[in-house]
Amino acid sequence: MRISINLVFYFFLVSPHCSRSASQEDGFFATSLNHTTDQSIIGGTPTEQGSRPYLVAISGCGASIISPRAVMTAANCLFHPETGEWDPPKDVVLNRYDVNDPGGEITISLANTDQVGGDAVYHPRYNPNTHDFDVAILFLPTSMSNITTITMNQDPNIPTQGDPLEVAGWGATTNDDQSFSDVLLSVDLNYLTNTACTTPPFQYENNRITNNMMCAFAPEKDSCGGDSGGPLMLGRNEGGPSDSFVQVGIVSWRDRNAGCASSEFPGVYTRVSSVADWVQRTVCARVGEYCPFVSGKSQKTAKKTGGLF
C-alpha cells in the first residue's frame, strides 16, 4: 500500500528517486538541481559468483548487509521516483548473481514498511532535493545466519585522493539505459576529494558536493541506471577472504544532464563516515545490534530516542 506523505515532504514530488520498475528505469528523472539517482554499472566486468556476499538486491536499488537484522541503502530508494510517495521495497534478496537463475537466492519479506518509520527508516536530515544524508536502514523480521557483513568506514580521513574503490550491480551498461547485465558486474573507480571533484576538469559547483558526500571516477567507467543504495567499497584483491569488506560510500546521485560515465561529472556517493554514527545508534536502539560501538550515555540516548537523531 502506498500512502501520501505529509506537506513537509512536498518537494519529493519533483525529486528523482531510485527506480521501482523496469519501465521507470528507462529514463532519468529531473529535479531543480538536475540530479538523478538512477545508477548502475558502465565499463564493468563480471564478478566471481559469491565474491560480493555483502551485496543485497532490493526493488530497483542495491543495498548492503550491516548486521544480522539490518540492511543499509539510500534514502531515495524508499520513495516513488515520480510521485514522491512513500514506497519502500517489500523484500530484500540475498545471494543474487544471475537475475535469470534464482537458484541459491534468499528472499526475505519486510514485515512493517507501510508506515514511515516502521521497518524502513531514513536519516532525519535527508534532503531529497540535494540528496544530503542519503542513507536508510531496512530492518528484517528475523536475524539472518551464515552472512558476511560489511564494515562501515568511520574514519573521515579514509579514503584519500586516488585510492582504489569498487562498486557492483546489475543495471545499465550503457549511458542510454538500453543494455543491462544479467550477472553481477563490478567496476573499479578512484576516490576524488571534494576539492578535486569541484575543480576542473570536473564541473560540480562547490555547494553541490557537501561534506556528507564523496565522488568516485574512472574514465569511461561508472555506476549508472539501477544501483542507488549499493555500496562503494575500498578496493580489495579478488577473492581475498582475509580482507574485510569496508564500505566507504553509498550510491546516491549524479548530474542528470551529463548522464553516466561523464568526463566532467563523476558519480556522487553518500560518505559513510558521516552517517555511520546515526546508523549504529539506530540499529542498536531498534534491534540491539551494533551496540558495542555505542557506549555509555550515547547508548542510553539512542534507546530513549529510538536512534533517530
C-alpha positions, 0 to 999 in steps of 0.5 A, a space after each residue: 500500500 502506498 500512502 501520501 506523505 505529509 506537506 513537509 515532504 512536498 518537494 519529493 514530488 519533483 525529486 528523482 528517486 531510485 527506480 521501482 520498475 523496469 519501465 521507470 528505469 528507462 529514463 532519468 528523472 529531473 529535479 531543480 538541481 538536475 540530479 538523478 539517482 538512477 545508477 548502475 554499472 558502465 565499463 564493468 566486468 563480471 564478478 566471481 559468483 559469491 565474491 560480493 556476499 555483502 551485496 543485497 538486491 532490493 526493488 530497483 536499488 542495491 543495498 548492503 548487509 550491516 548486521 544480522 537484522 539490518 540492511 543499509 541503502 539510500 534514502 531515495 530508494 524508499 520513495 516513488 521516483 515520480 510521485 514522491 510517495 512513500 514506497 519502500 521495497 517489500 523484500 530484500 534478496 540475498 545471494 543474487 548473481 544471475 537475475 535469470 537463475 534464482 537458484 541459491 537466492 534468499 528472499 526475505 519479506 519486510 514485515 512493517 514498511 507501510 508506515 514511515 518509520 516502521 521497518 524502513 527508516 531514513 536519516 532525519 536530515 535527508 534532503 531529497 532535493 540535494 540528496 544530503 544524508 542519503 542513507 536508510 536502514 531496512 530492518 528484517 523480521 528475523 536475524 539472518 545466519 551464515 552472512 558476511 557483513 560489511 564494515 562501515 568506514 568511520 574514519 573521515 580521513 579514509 579514503 584519500 585522493 586516488 585510492 582504489 574503490 569498487 562498486 557492483 550491480 546489475 543495471 545499465 551498461 550503457 549511458 542510454 539505459 538500453 543494455 543491462 547485465 544479467 550477472 553481477 558486474 563490478 567496476 573499479 573507480 578512484 576516490 576524488 576529494 571534494 576539492 578535486 571533484 569541484 575543480 576542473 576538469 570536473 564541473 560540480 559547483 562547490 555547494 553541490 558536493 557537501 561534506 556528507 558526500 564523496 565522488 568516485 571516477 574512472 574514465 569511461 567507467 561508472 555506476 549508472 541506471 539501477 544501483 542507488 543504495 549499493 555500496 562503494 567499497 575500498 578496493 580489495 584483491 579478488 577473492 581475498 577472504 582475509 580482507 574485510 569488506 569496508 564500505 566507504 560510500 553509498 550510491 546516491 546521485 549524479 548530474 542528470 544532464 551529463 548522464 553516466 560515465 561523464 568526463 566532467 561529472 563523476 558519480 556522487 556517493 553518500 560518505 559513510 563516515 558521516 552517517 555511520 554514527 546515526 546508523 549504529 545508534 539506530 540499529 542498536 536502539 531498534 534491534 540491539 545490534 551494533 551496540 558495542 560501538 555505542 557506549 555509555 550515555 550515547 547508548 542510553 540516548 539512542 534507546 530513549 530516542 529510538 536512534 533517530 537523531 
